[in-house]
Amino acid sequence: MTDPQGRIQEVNQKMTFLLETEGAWLLGKPLSAFIDLADAPQFRELLQHLPKQPGLQTVTLRFRPPRCSLFTAEVTVTAMRDGKGTLLGYRWLVRDISARLVADAALFESEERFRQLAENIDAAFWVLDYPQRRVVYVSPAYQRLWGLDSQALYRDFRTWTARVHPDDQVA
């Protein structure tokens, strides 16, 4: 929890772990001191608008702890008020999402490689979710090479069998 100016008033064990420091050392320090300089303007703007914003606000910020490496966090914050509506401070939830961002980037890269392969290979293929009996992907070459509508394959995964010679079909 921080006061209305953003100075740390309470800190839990998880936050001390993320910042790799003692909780007592953090008390009274501005939370902004742990925000990466590149994200400082976004953090200042968040603090400016928080008193006027109802409910939870969620942003992504990079934290730069004093003795460890930068990490990216999803930060959810809400204003804490007394019974009269006077602003007491802010309650913060900070989740390290660095590993998730790395995984997302790897997935994006993998999907991009697959897309490049699928769009440039001179072979027809499709991906089938067999338990669901549903086609989830048809390569662009399917229609060109087989002369069949790829949308028909999405509707019924068996449409390609019409192009198989009768002697080669399962009886």
PLY file of the C-alpha trace (Angstrom):
ply
format ascii 1.0
element vertex 171
property float x
property float y
property float z
element edge 170
property int vertex1
property int vertex2
end_header
0.00 0.00 0.00
1.18 3.53 -0.73
0.05 6.89 0.55
-1.63 9.33 -1.90
1.81 10.57 -3.02
2.95 7.03 -3.88
5.25 6.42 -0.87
5.27 2.82 0.31
3.40 2.38 3.61
2.95 -1.40 3.70
4.66 -4.15 1.74
4.09 -7.90 1.65
6.64 -10.69 1.41
6.05 -11.26 -2.31
6.93 -7.66 -3.15
10.10 -7.81 -1.06
10.98 -10.98 -3.01
10.36 -9.25 -6.37
12.45 -6.25 -5.36
15.03 -8.46 -3.59
15.16 -6.26 -0.51
13.90 -6.03 3.06
10.38 -4.78 3.70
11.48 -2.32 6.38
13.93 -0.72 3.94
11.10 -0.11 1.45
8.82 1.74 3.88
8.56 5.44 3.11
10.31 5.11 -0.24
8.43 6.28 -3.34
7.21 3.38 -5.46
8.36 5.41 -8.47
11.99 4.80 -7.37
11.57 1.18 -8.50
9.95 1.93 -11.85
12.21 1.81 -14.92
12.98 5.31 -16.21
11.36 4.52 -19.57
8.04 3.86 -17.77
8.30 6.75 -15.29
6.06 9.12 -17.34
3.36 6.44 -17.57
3.61 5.84 -13.81
3.36 9.58 -13.02
0.30 9.87 -15.25
-1.27 6.87 -13.51
-0.73 8.49 -10.09
-2.24 11.76 -11.36
-5.41 10.11 -12.63
-5.93 7.53 -9.87
-7.81 9.84 -7.48
-10.44 10.46 -10.18
-10.68 6.88 -11.46
-13.21 4.54 -9.85
-12.44 0.85 -9.46
-9.36 -1.04 -10.48
-6.79 0.23 -12.98
-4.37 -2.17 -14.65
-1.16 -1.22 -16.45
2.05 -2.92 -17.50
5.21 -1.42 -16.02
8.86 -2.38 -15.89
10.41 -2.44 -12.44
14.11 -1.90 -11.83
15.00 -3.20 -8.35
18.18 -1.81 -6.79
20.19 -5.05 -6.77
18.64 -7.23 -9.46
17.57 -7.19 -13.06
14.64 -5.47 -14.67
11.29 -7.29 -14.69
7.98 -6.54 -16.34
4.88 -6.55 -14.18
1.16 -6.32 -14.59
0.14 -3.77 -11.98
-3.42 -3.48 -10.69
-4.16 -0.57 -8.39
-7.18 0.89 -6.66
-7.72 3.94 -4.48
-8.40 3.32 -0.79
-10.84 5.77 0.81
-12.33 6.25 4.26
-16.07 6.39 4.97
-16.20 10.07 3.97
-14.50 9.44 0.63
-11.16 10.93 1.65
-8.26 9.35 -0.23
-6.10 7.30 2.15
-3.74 5.81 -0.41
-3.51 3.07 -3.00
-3.50 -0.70 -2.85
-1.24 -2.29 -5.45
-1.08 -5.81 -6.86
2.18 -6.41 -8.74
2.56 -9.61 -10.78
5.84 -10.43 -12.53
4.85 -11.32 -16.10
8.37 -11.53 -17.55
8.20 -15.30 -18.13
4.78 -14.98 -19.76
6.07 -12.28 -22.12
9.01 -14.48 -23.12
6.63 -17.39 -23.77
4.27 -15.14 -25.76
7.18 -13.91 -27.89
8.33 -17.50 -28.53
4.79 -18.52 -29.48
4.45 -15.55 -31.83
7.79 -16.41 -33.46
6.74 -20.05 -33.86
3.39 -19.04 -35.37
5.18 -16.67 -37.75
7.52 -19.46 -38.91
4.53 -21.76 -39.43
2.70 -19.05 -41.40
5.75 -18.49 -43.61
6.01 -22.24 -44.25
2.28 -22.68 -44.91
2.09 -19.75 -47.32
5.19 -20.69 -49.30
5.21 -24.48 -49.44
3.95 -26.06 -52.66
1.97 -28.76 -50.89
-1.56 -28.97 -49.61
-2.06 -29.82 -45.97
-4.56 -29.24 -43.24
-4.65 -29.58 -39.48
-7.46 -31.64 -38.02
-8.75 -31.75 -34.45
-9.73 -35.38 -34.84
-11.61 -35.87 -31.55
-13.79 -32.89 -32.48
-13.91 -33.91 -36.17
-13.03 -30.33 -37.03
-10.50 -28.78 -39.40
-8.58 -26.00 -37.67
-6.28 -24.97 -40.53
-6.10 -25.40 -44.32
-2.97 -24.38 -46.21
-3.39 -21.85 -49.02
-2.15 -24.45 -51.55
-5.12 -26.79 -50.86
-7.54 -24.99 -53.16
-4.94 -24.40 -55.89
-3.59 -27.98 -55.97
-6.74 -29.97 -55.26
-9.23 -27.68 -56.98
-11.50 -27.87 -53.94
-12.92 -25.03 -51.87
-11.00 -24.76 -48.60
-14.14 -23.47 -46.86
-15.88 -26.75 -47.73
-13.10 -28.61 -45.92
-13.67 -26.45 -42.84
-17.37 -27.40 -42.95
-16.78 -31.14 -43.48
-13.33 -32.66 -43.06
-14.22 -35.58 -45.37
-14.66 -33.48 -48.53
-11.11 -34.17 -49.70
-11.92 -37.89 -50.08
-13.98 -37.05 -53.20
-10.64 -36.55 -55.03
-9.23 -39.93 -53.97
-9.44 -42.63 -56.65
-12.11 -45.23 -55.77
-9.50 -48.04 -55.77
-7.55 -46.14 -53.10
-10.50 -45.50 -50.80
-11.15 -47.62 -47.73
-14.00 -50.04 -48.35
0 1
1 2
2 3
3 4
4 5
5 6
6 7
7 8
8 9
9 10
10 11
11 12
12 13
13 14
14 15
15 16
16 17
17 18
18 19
19 20
20 21
21 22
22 23
23 24
24 25
25 26
26 27
27 28
28 29
29 30
30 31
31 32
32 33
33 34
34 35
35 36
36 37
37 38
38 39
39 40
40 41
41 42
42 43
43 44
44 45
45 46
46 47
47 48
48 49
49 50
50 51
51 52
52 53
53 54
54 55
55 56
56 57
57 58
58 59
59 60
60 61
61 62
62 63
63 64
64 65
65 66
66 67
67 68
68 69
69 70
70 71
71 72
72 73
73 74
74 75
75 76
76 77
77 78
78 79
79 80
80 81
81 82
82 83
83 84
84 85
85 86
86 87
87 88
88 89
89 90
90 91
91 92
92 93
93 94
94 95
95 96
96 97
97 98
98 99
99 100
100 101
101 102
102 103
103 104
104 105
105 106
106 107
107 108
108 109
109 110
110 111
111 112
112 113
113 114
114 115
115 116
116 117
117 118
118 119
119 120
120 121
121 122
122 123
123 124
124 125
125 126
126 127
127 128
128 129
129 130
130 131
131 132
132 133
133 134
134 135
135 136
136 137
137 138
138 139
139 140
140 141
141 142
142 143
143 144
144 145
145 146
146 147
147 148
148 149
149 150
150 151
151 152
152 153
153 154
154 155
155 156
156 157
157 158
158 159
159 160
160 161
161 162
162 163
163 164
164 165
165 166
166 167
167 168
168 169
169 170
